[in-house]
Amino acid sequence: MAQLDEIKNASGFSLIFKHSTRCSISMMARKNFEMDWDIIPEDTKLYFLDLIAYREISNKIAEVFQVAHQSPQILLIKDGDCVLESSHSDISADEVAEVIAA
């Protein structure tokens, strides 16, 4: 929960990747995202959340950033606000990089 406060209060970009360690779709989405991670600016803070172990935090993320819970899901946060939310096959490091560059 302390990291969630850090993300909400941070300036710049942070990325939350929520995934289930028991779901093959989640594992594939994470693997594909990690293969392309190098196109995202290095100063972007990345947080991975295991939904199985930390469901309470996932629920709080949905509440704080006003998004529906999905798994897998990425949330790009800029200056405390969610500026991009994607889930399942829509998760894309290219799209994250484009939003950051805009």
N, C-alpha and C positions, 0 to 999 in steps of 0.2 A: 504494500500500500504506500510505503514511503516513496518508492520509485514512481508511482502514479502521480503523487504530489509534485515530484521533480519534473515530470513530463509536462504537467499542467502549467507549472510556473516557469518553465525554461523558455529562453528566447531562441529563435531559430527553429530548425526542423528536428523532430524525433519521429521514429517509425516504430509502431507496435505491430508485431506479427503474432497473431493468436492462432494456435493450432492444437489439435488433439493428437496425442502420442499413440492413440489406438486406432486412428483412422488412416487408411491407405491414401485417400484423396488429400488429406492434410499433409501427409509425409511427402507426397509427390509435389504438391504446391510449394512446400518449403524447399525441397531439393531444387526445383526449377528456379525459384527466387534466388537461392544462394548461388547458383551458377552464374547469374547475371548481376549479382550484388555490386560488382566492381564499377558499374556505370553510375552508381549513386554517389554523390559527393561524400568524401571521407569524413567530413565533420558532421554528417547526419548521425544522430544517436539511434542505435537499433536496440530494441527490446523484444525478446522472444518470450511468449507466455504459454506455458503448458496448461491447457484448459482442464485437463483431468486433475492435476494437482492444485490448481488455483482458480477454480470456478468462481469463487467469491470475488476475486479481483476482476475477472472477465465481466461479471455482472456490473461491477462498479465502473469499469471502463465504458460500458454501454450507457450507463446513466450519466456519467460525467461528460462524455463527448456526444451524447444524444444520437446514438446509432443503434440499430438493431443488432443483437448478437448473431454472429455467424461463425462458422468454423469450416475451413480456415478463413482468416480475415486479416487484412492489413488496414491500419489507420495511420495516415500521415498527419502529424500534428505540427502546426506552425504557430508559435507564440501562444500556445494554450488552446488553440482551436483546431478541430478536425477539418482539414482541407481536402482530404481524399479518403474514401473508404471503398475497398474492393474485397470481394470474397470469391472463393472457389477458383474457377478457371479465369476469372477476370484479374487475378493478382498478377501484377506485372512490374518488374523493376524498371522497365523502360518508361512506363507511365509515371512512376514515382519520380524518376529523374527529370522527366519533362515538366512536372508540376513544380519541382524545386527550381528548375532553370527559368521558369516563366516569370 
